[in-house]
Amino acid sequence: MSAKAISEQTGKELLYKYICTTSAIQNRFKYARVTPDTDWARLLQDHPWLLSQSLVVKPDQLIKRRGKLGLVGVNLTLDGVKSWLKPRLGQEATGIVRAIRDYQGPLKEHEVTIFVRRGGPNYQEGLRVMGEVGKTTGIPIHVFGTETHMTAIVGMALGHRPIPNQPPTAAHTANFLLNASGSTSTPAPSRTASFSESRTDEVAPAKKAKPAMPQGKSATLFSRHTKAIVWGMQTRAVQGMLDFDYVCSRDEPSVAAMVYPFTGDHKQKFYWGHKEILIPVFKNMADAMKKHPEVDVLINFASLRSAYDSTMETMNYTQIRTIAIIAEGIPEALTRKLIKKAEQKGVTIIGPATVGGIKPGCFKIGNTGGMLDNILASKLYRPGSVAYVSRSGGMSNELNNIISRTTDGVYEGVAIGGDRYPGSTFMDHVLRYQDTPGVKMIVVLGEIGGTEEYKICRGVTEGRITKPVVCWCIGTCAAMFSSEVQFGHAGACANQASETAVAKNQALKEAGVFVPRSFDELGEIIQSVYEDLVARGVIIPAQEVPPPTVPMDYSWARELGLIRKPASFMTSICDERGQELIYAGMPITEVFKEEMGIGGVLGLLWFQKRLPKYSCQFIEMCLMVTADHGPAVSGAHNTIICARAGKDLVSSLTSGLLTIGDRFGGALDAAAKMFSKAFDSGIIPMEFVNKMKKEGKLIMGIGHRVKSINNPDMRVQILKDYVRQHFPATPLLDYALEVEKITTSKKPNLILNVDGLIGVAFVDMLRHCGSFTREEADEYIDIGALNGIFVLGRSMGFIGHYLDQKRLKQGLYRHPWDDISYVLPEHMSM
């Protein structure tokens, strides 16, 4: 697999090039690449098979990226391909919105009605866009947010439940309150105990539980004073935990330290409300544990390769009582070893393959509960009366939403993870909830596979579990398939009839657990049980309080369009933010596919143009001929002296580059400007030479200390021959050569040197290659682009001299005194 996303065509080419096979299905595929600028006649000349083959047309998508609907045409002729491409080529696809617009005709013809239910970050903006598409296309589109149960739209679509009239949704989910007072202090606590007020004279106290089953390790995993260490440089998750702490009115952050073995000890900056704080980052676990003895929770974000070792190491510290392992894919044999050691040490493990858990008003693990707007919407900033346990982390977020809308809220929730061998089980947490006074009812969201739910059945029938339990096992649709079905989680597969979701739901119902008829009714059952507890006085809802003041991150506010800020600087040549690096609008995979070379890349980055092939070759020739001119020139001399003084490569190179100017190597720009001005003004070469002589100015690009008309510079000859052969027009070069005839008639070494030739040839290239307007060509000359050719080329030579001196182990340079003319001050010599 590729470490970075690459285009599909590039991936296939790499496979064919480097993986040899005789398999019949591995024959080299035929393809032709089409862009908005494609010449179809030329394309047919290069690929005549396009007229005789059935064709498939699709975007050259990046591997590892999800595709979009409606973006593949199959079994087409060439004319069909052209028709298919016409509305799509060169346009940005926008997923389902684009698909609806493209196929609105068939959708209307078949009287299709679309139902959308969406949650997650900025979900309301997505719903607004979908609603607008329905209005503009005339297609009935019903949109629902988190106020609607996630599967309710299925019943609506089938006509089994009414379609409610939804009020207009807000444009974004920035459900935040800004701190108007400007205070940076922690907001006052909204409550100190459970949202359900405890009473000593409860109307219908729960039956006394029988100790028929073993007790859990600890009834309380987290409190308002829980402190954790986070393993891994997960700054976003840590910031989310701190924001949750702040909104829960905790006195101190729940994250005491981070452990990251790939850097040295340092401090990492985070926000605590409106102010900034520093959290220490340690290289090894021992130092973190020693300096933070108050920590009793580890949140392990290590990868599947290192999660086992880091967890085993952590369990050697007796202060740790709970470990959350986020990574998925840990080998089952290693997971079982972790579970065994955890049982020996009395440590509760949540995971692997989990998002974690949350205790509203107290503590949350990593990214549990989602972003702050979801924390506020689900009222997770204060405790309720309902505790839940599930396998799925994503579904636990949906449980947060369901419980907050049907009851007084969540007391605690844990996602044990989807692996076959979770570190803690449903029963472990159900027993904890049973023994926790603040929990009044329990919700369990199981799934197909495993037999853990049967332990809950026994716990209820034997009297160990006396609090109301609502449970549903996901995966009842597996019975509709003729073969065994593996769902998303590693453990979500029924290996026998008793492990099916249908069998487990039936057993739970017979044991006295509240089981809905479908997941669609889960919220209704939870609400019914809750209202019964309220009616009997078991739960007395406390007065709701408004959510505390929450600051919003600048980056999020800007993404939502709430604020704007001018950029510090602008760039137009490169963009590294997307799926792959882009040079002047051209993906890096295309750069290599087109074999653009150094000259082509320079054209993209310097001029933002795809230059003709001959121009790219000319640029590369310029770099080659200017790479070096011996150790005696000032730049190389400086580089050598610095290298022999023990300086590093960058310092030595910089020393050489600083000598470049009008006297050494920097005449490209000056020559280009001087010859261009003379040529454009219409004066003949002889007038130009006489004018410069009269003004006492040197003609830049003319003259050489060693070479002459009788001893020509072969670098100049090579470039001159290439330019005359490949450039469409060379008026400025011809003009410069006429000037050379005049100057060499006066003195043989007044030749057009390599600086002068590159300068005038570059002007001809910019003006006549067809990629630039005259104004653009003149602008690049004026801003000094041409000297960059000499700087870039000569840097190669300077680096070569540096490496040569280091390789030869040359010592400190001292100039010989006999090569220095020592003279006295003029008045003393008299």
N, C-alpha and C positions, 0 to 999 in steps of 0.2 A: 504494500500500500504506500501511496505517496505521503511524505511527511507534510507536504503543503499541497493545497488544491491545485491541480493542473487541468487543462482542457482535455476533453475526451479524446480528440484526435491526436494530441501530443502523447497521451498515455498509450494509445494503440500503436503509434509509431515506435515508441520506446520498447514495447513488448515485442514487436516484429524485429526490431533491430538487435535486441540483446538476448531474447529468449528463443533459442532454436528448437523447432519441433517438426515432426513429420506428420502431425495430425491433420486429417483432411479439413477439419473445421477451422484450422488456423491459417488457411490460405490468406494471402494479403488482400485486404479489402480495397475497393476502388472508391475514391472520393474526389470531389471537386469543391473548392472553397468559394463561396459567393459572398460578396460585400455589396453595399449600395453603389459602388463605383465599378462593378464588374462589367467588362466588355464581353457580352454573350457570344459574339462571333469568335473572338479570340479564345474564349473558354471551350467552344466546340472544336476548334483546331487542336487544342491541347488534350481534350478528352472526348474523342469521337464516340465512345461507348455511351454517352449520355442520350444519344438518339435511339439506341437499340435495346436499352435495359429498362426494367421497371425500377423506379427510383424511390428512395426514402429521403425526406428532407427534414432536418431538425437543427436546433441550435447546437453549436459546438460548446456544450455546457461544461462547467468545471466539475471534475470528479470530486466526490464528497459533498456535493451541493444538491439539494432537492430540486427537481425539475418542476415545471408548471403544466397544468392541463392545457390541451389544445395546441401544443407546440410541436407536434409530430405529424407529418403528412406521409402516408404510406401508399405504395403501389401506384405511383404517379408517372405520367409522361413528362417530358421536359416542359411542354406548355403548361401542364398541370402544376409543375414546380414553380414556374413563373407566376401563375395565378395565385398559388398558395403564399408565395413570398411577398407579393405586392402589398398587402395590408400589414405585414409583420416586419419586414426587413428594415433595420435601422430604427425600430421603435422599441421602447423599454416595456417589457411585459410586467403587469402588476397583478399577477396571480389570479385569484378567483374573480376579481373585479373585471379584469381584461377578458377572461373567459366568458363571463356573462354578457359583456358588451358584444363580443365577437359572435356569440351564438344566440343572440336575443331573438332572432327570427324563428329558429326551431323551438326555442323555449316557449314563445308565444303560441306557436302553431299547436303544440301539444298541451297548452294550458298548464304549464308547470308553475307551481308555487314553491318558493324557497323559504326555508326556516333557518335562522342563524342564532346560535347561542354562543356567546364568547365571554371569557374572563381573562385574567392576567393583566400584565402591565399595559396601561393605556388602552384598555379594551373598549372604552366608550368611543374613542376616536375611530376605531375599526367599525363599530356598529353604526356610527354616523355616516361613514363612507358607504357602507352597504345599503343603508336606508336611502341615501341620495341616488345610488345606482338604480334602486327600485323605482324611484320617482322619475328619473330621466329616461329609463328604458320602458316603463310601463309594465314591468314584470312584478307580480305581487311578492314582496320580500318582507318577511316578518323578522324583526331583530329583537333579541333578548339578551340581557346581561346577567350578572350574578344574582339578581333578584329572582330569577327563574331557575328551577332545578335543571341540571345539565341534560337530563334525558327527557324533560317534559315536552320538548319540541317534537319528539317522535310521536307521542300521543296526539299532539295537535295536528301533525301532518297526516296521521291515520284517521283523524276525525273522532278520536276517543275522548278528547278533552277540548273544552272551548279555547278559542284564541283570544287572550285578553287584549284590551286596548292599551297599548303602552304609551306613556307620556314621552315627549321628546327627551332624548338623552343629552347629557352635557357633552361638551366638545373634548374634554380630557378628563383624566383621573387625578388631577392635582388636588386631592381632597385634603389640603393642608391648611393649618392656621398659622399665620405668621406672627412672630412675637412683636406685638406693637409697642410693648414697654421698653424694648431694648435690653431687658435683663438677660444675663447669661446663666442665671441660677437654675437649678433643677426645678421643674414645676412641682407644685404641691401634690402629694399622693391623692389619687382619686378614691382609694379605699385600702384598707390594710389587711382584710381577710377575704374570704370567699364572697362572690357577688350574692350568693344565697345566704341571708342572715341566719346564723345558728340560733336555735332556741332549745332551752332545756326541757320545755314542756311540749315536745313535738306531738302532734295529734295522733299520728300512726307511726311509731318508731319501727324501724326495720327489725325483722326477726334476728335473734342472736345467731351469729354464724357458728356452724359446727367446725371444729378443727379437724375435718376429715382429710384435708389435703395439706401438703407442706406449705409453710409460709414462704413468701418471697424474700429476696435478700434484704430489701429495705422498702418500707412503705413510702418514703419520701426521697426522690432523687434530686430535686431542685428546690431552692427557696429564693427569697429576695436577696440573700447574701451569698449565693453560689458563685464561686470563682472558677474560671476555666483557663486551660492552656490550649491554644490552637496549634496543631502541627501542620505546617505548610504556610507558604506565603499567600494566603487567601485574604487579601486586603478588603475585597468587596464584601465577603461574607462577614468579616470582623466588623466592618462599618455597619452592616445591617444589624448585627447583634448589639452594637453600641446605641444605634438609633432606637432599637426596641427597648433597651434598658432605660434610655432617657424618657421615652414615651410612657414607660411603666413607672416613672418617678423613683427609680432606684437611686440610692445614695451614691453608689460607685459603679463603674463599668464592670460587667461580668467577665471580661477578658483581662486576665492579669498579665499574660505574656504570650509570645509566639515562639515556636521552635522551627528553625529552618537551617538544616545542616550545610547548605550550599553557600552561605555567606558568613561573615564574622558577626560577632555581637554588635548590635546597633539599636537605635531607636526608630520606630516607625510612627509617622504622624497620622492621627485620626481626629474626627470631630466628636465632641461630646456636647450635643445640643448646638449652640452657636459658637462655642469656643473650640480651640484646638488643644489636643492632649498628645502625649507621647507614650507609646506602649513598647516595652523592651522586646527585642528579638534575640534569642539565644541560638548559638550554633549547636549545642547539644542539650539533651533532656536533663542531664544531671544538674547542670547549672540552673536551669529554669526551676526545677523542683526545689533545689536548695534555697533559692532566693525567694520562692513563693510557697511557703508551707501551707498557706491557707487554701490552695487550690485542691479541689477534689474531683474535677471533671476534666477529661481530655477529649477534645474534638479533633479527630484524626482525618485530615484531608490528604494523607499520603496516597500515592498511586497504588494500584494493585500489586506492584512489584515490591514496594517497601512498607505497605500497611501492616503486614504480618510482623516483621521485625520490630517496627516502632511500637506496635501495640504490646508485644511480648515484653519489650524493654520497660514500657510504662507500668505494666502490672507488677514490676518489682518494687515500686514505690507504694508503701502502705497508705499514703494519704489519698490516693486515687480510688474513688468508689464507683465512678461511672465513666465509660468510654463509648463514644459514638464513632463508628467507622463508616465513612462516607463512600469509600471506593467500592466498585462492583467488579466482579471477575476474579476475586481471590479464590484460589483452588479450594475445593470443599474439604480436602484433607487438612489443609492449614487452618481453615475456619474451625474445624472440630477440635484441633489442638488449642486454639484460642479459647473456645468455649470451656474446655476441660480445665485449663489454667484459671480462667475467670471464676469457675465454680470453687476451685481450691482457695482462691484469694478473696472470695466474697465480693467480686466486682460485677456490676451490671453492664453488659455490652448491648448497645443499640446498633443494629446493623449486622453484617456489612450490607452494602448496596442500599443505603437509606439516605433520606434527606435529613433525618434526625427526629426531633420532637420539640414541643413547646409547652411551657407552663405560663399561661397569661398572667401578666403582672409580676412575673418572677424572672424567667430565664427562657431563652430559645437557643437551639443548636443551629449554628451556621445560617443557611438560607431558608430554614423552615418558616412557613407562614407567608413567604413572598415579600414583595416590596411594601413600603410603609403605607401606601394607600390601601393595600389589602389588609394590613394589620389593623388599620383604623376601621375599615368597613366591616371586618369580622369581629370587632370589639376584643381583639386579643391583648389589648393593653390593660385589661382587668379580668380577674377570674370569674367564671360562672359556676355552674353546678354539674356540668356534664363532662365526663372523661371518655376519651375514645382511644382505640388502638387499631391500627391498620397495617397492611403490608406496604401498600403503595404510598410513596411520598407525594406524588401528584394528587392522588385521591384524598390524602389527608388534608390537603388544602381545600378540596371541595367539601370535606366534612366540616372544616372550620366555617365555611360559608353557610352550609345547611344548618349547623347547630346554632350559629349566631342569629339566624333568621327564625328559628322555630323554638328556641329556648332562651334562657338568660345568659347563655354563652358557654365557652369551653373552660373547664377547670384545668385539664391537662390533656395533651395528645401526643402519641408516640407512633411513628412509622417504623416497624421492626425490620423492614427490608424485604426484598423479594427473593433472596437466595433460598436454596433448599434447607440450609442449616442456619437459621438466624441466631444471633448471639443471645437474644432473649425472646421468649415466646409470647403468644397471646395471653396464655394463662398467667405468666409471670406478672404482666401488667394489670390484668383483670383482678388478680388477688391484691395487688397494691392498691388499686382503686377501691376494692371492697373494704380494705382496712384504713382508708383515708376518710375522715369524717366529712370533709368538704365536698366529696363526690357523692351525689345523690342518685345518679343513674349512669349507666355505662353503655357505650356504643362500640360495637366490634364490626369492622369491615374485613371479612375474610375473602378467600378466593379459591378457585379450583386447585386441587393438589394438596397433599398432606392430610393429616388427621388431627391437627391441633384443636379444631373446633369441637371435637368430641370430648376433649377434656373440660371444655366449658359446660357441655351438657352434663357431665358427671358432677361438676362443681355445683351446678344449679340443683340437680336432683338430690344430691347428698347434703345439701344445706350449707355448703361452704360459701356459696355465692348467694346472697339474699337481696342485694340491690337489683332494681329492674335492669335488664340487659336487652338492648336492641341489637340484632345482628343480621347481617346479610352477606352471603358468599357470592362473589362475582364469578361469572363464567358459566351460567346456566345455558348459554347458547351452544356450548360444546356438544350437547346432545344432538344438535342439528347436523353435525358433521359425521360422515361415515367412517372417518379414520381418527386416530388419536391427534389431539390438537395441543400444541405447545404455545401457551400465551406468552406475554412479554417477559414475565419474571422467570428466573431459572427454576423456581419451585412450582410454577403455575401449570402443572400437567398432572392429570389424573392417571395413575398407574393401575388403579382398580376401581370398582364401582363405588366403594365407600368414600373415595376421594373426590367424587364429582361434586359440583356445587349444588346440584339438585338434592343429592342424598344428604349432604351436610345441612342444608336449609331445612329439610324435613325433620332430621334428628333434633336440631335446635328447637324447632317449633314444638315437637312432642315433649321436649324437656321443660318447656315453660318459658322459653326465650321469646321475646317479641320479634317476629320475623315478617317483613312485608311480603306482598305477593310479587313484587319486582323492585329493582333498585329505584324505579321511578317513584315508588311510594315510601321510600326510606324516610324522607323528611316529614311526611304526614304521620308515620308511626312514631317518630321521635317526638313530634309536637304533641301527639295524643298522650304518650306516656308522661311527658313533662307536665302537661296541663292537669293530668290526674294527680301528680305529686303536689302540684300547687294547690289543687282543690282540697287535698287531704292535709295540707299544711306542712308537708315534708319539706317543701321548698317555699320560702317566702322571698320573692324577688326584692332586691334592694332598689332604692331610687337610682335611676340612671343618671350618670354624670357626663358632662360634655368631655370629649377627648382633650387631652392636654395639648399645649402648644408644641408644634413640630416644625423644625426648620427643613427647608427643601434644598437638596443639593443643586448647585448652579448648573451642572451638566444636565440634570434631569429637567430642570425648569426650562433650559434652553431647548431641549429636545421636544418638550411639550409646546413650545412657542410662546411661553409666558414672558420671556425676557429676550433681549438681544444685546449684543456687545460687539463692537468693531474688532476685527481680527488684528493681532499684533503685527503680522506681516502676511504677505500673499505669495503664493507660488503657483506656477502654471506649467512646470516641466515634468513633475513627477508626483505620483500619488501612491503611497504605500498602505493606505487604510483599508482597501478592499480585499478581495479574495486573492488577488495576485498583484505584484508590482506593475505599475503602469508608467511608461515613459512617453510623455507628451500625447497621452490618449491611446497608446499602443501597449497592450499587455506584453509582459516579458516573454511569455510563451510564443507570441507572434514574432517577436524580435529574433528569436532563435530559429523559428520555423522558416522565416524569410531569409535567414542567413545574412543579416544586415551588416554584421561585422562592426569593428570599432568605428569606421567612418559613418555607418548608418546610425549608430547609437549617438555619436557626437552630433549628427544632424538633428536628431530628436531632442537632445538635451540642450544644445546651444541655440538652435534655430527653430525648434518646434516644427520641423518639416521632415517629410520622407524624401530625401534627396535622390536624384537619379543614381544609378549604379556607378557611372563614371565619376560622379562627384564624390561618392563615398570612397572609391579607389584613389582618387586624387588626394583626399584628406589623409588617407593612410600612407600614401607615398610621402606627403609632406612631413608626417610624423617620423617616418623612417630616415629621411635625409637630414632632418634636424636633430636626430637623437643624440649625436655626439660629434665633436670636432677636435678631439684630442685633449690632453691634460693641460696644455699651455694657455688655453683661453681662460678668461677671468673666472667664469662660473665654475668650471671644472677645478681650477686651481683652488678656489675658496673651499669647495667641497672636500678636496683632498686634504687640505690643511686642517679642517675641522675634524675629519675622520681620524687623522693621525694625532689629534689632540685628545682623542678618546670620547668625542661627542657621539651622540646617538644618530641614527639614520635621519630622523626628521630634522634635527638641528643642522646636520651637515647639508642636507638637501636645501633647507631654507637659506643657509648661507650662500649657496651657489645661486639660487633663484633671485636673491636680492641684488645681484650684479646686473641683472637683465634690465636694459634700458635703451635709450637711443644710441648709445655708443656700442652696446653689445647685445645683439640678438633682438632688440626691441624695435627694429626699424620696419617691421611688417606693416603696422598700422600707419606709421608716418609715410612710408612709401606709397601705400594704397591711397591715402588722402592727398598726397602731393601730386601724384600722377593723375588721379581722378580729377582733381581741380583743374589742372592744366588742360587735360583732354576735353573736359566738359566746357571749358571757357572758349575752346576753339583755337587756341594759339598753336602754332606749328612747333615741332620739337626744337628747332634752332632758336626760336624766340623764347621758349621755355628755358633752355640752357643759358642763354644770354641774360635773361631776367634774373635767374637765380645767382648768376655770377655778379651781376650788378648789385644785388641786394646783399651779397656776401654770405649766402646760405649754401650749405651742402645739399646736394640732391640725395634724399634718403633712398637707400636701395641701390645706390651706385657706388662702386669702389670696393676693393679688397686688398688686404695687406700682402697676401701671398699670390693669389691667382691673378691672371691677366689674360688679355686677348690671345697671347701666345701659349699660355698655360691655363686652359679653361678649367672651370670648376665642373666636374662631371655631374655633380648633384643638380646644377642648373640645367645642364644639357638633358638629363633624364626627364626632369619635370617639363622642360620646354617642349620636348618631342611628344610627351604624353598629352599635354594640353592642346597642342596644334592638331593632334590626331583625333581627339575625342570631344573637345568642347565644340558646341555649335557655332560660337563666334568668339574671337579674341581681339577686339579692337584695342583694348588698353594694353595688352601684351605687345601688340604690333607697335603701338605708340612708344612703349618703353624701349623696345629694341631699336627704334629709330633714334631715340635719345642716346642709347649705348653707342651707336655708330659715331655720333658726334663727340661724345666724351672720350672714347678710346682713341679717336684720332688725335686728341690732345695728349693723352697719357694712357699707356696700354693697360694699366690695372684699374682704370675707371669703368669696369664692366658692370653689367646688371648682376648683382650678387644674389644669393639664394633668398635673402630676405625680400629683396625687391621683386624677384620673380614670383615668389609665393604671394606677396601682397597684391600685385597687379592681376595675377591669374585668379586669385580669390575674388577680386572685384568682377572679373569677367564671368566667373562661375555664378556668383550671386545674381548678377544682372541678366544672364542669358540662359540659365538652366531651366527656367519655366516655373520654379517653385516660389519665387519672390517677386513682389512688385518693385519698381524702381525705388520707391520710398523705403520699403523694407530693407532693400540691399544697402542703401546709403545709411540707414539708421544703424545697422550692424557694424558698418565701417566706423561711424562716428563714436559708438560706445566702446570701441577698443576690442572687438571680438577676435581680430586676426592675430594679435600678439599671443593669444591663448594657444595658438598652434605651436609657436616656438616654445612657450613655457611647458606645454604638455609633452612635446617631443623631447626637449632637452632634459626634462626630469628623468627620463629613462636613462640617459647617459650619465647624469649626476649620480643616480643610484648605483649604476654600474661602477663608477669610480670609487664610491664609498665601499661597496662590497669588495672591490679589488684590493683596496688598501687594507681592509680588515683581513682578507684572505692571505695577503702577503705579510701580515703582522708588522706593518711599518710603524716605527716609533714616532715620537713627537718631532715635528718639523721645525728646524731652525735654519733661517736663510743664511747662506755663507757670506762672511763679511767682505770677501773679495769681489762680490757681485754688487756691493753697495758703494756708491761714491759719497764719501764723507767730505763735506765742505764746511768751512768756517763761515760765520756771519760776514757780510760784505765789509763792514768797517774794520774787522780784525784782519781780514786777508789783505787789506791795503797796507 
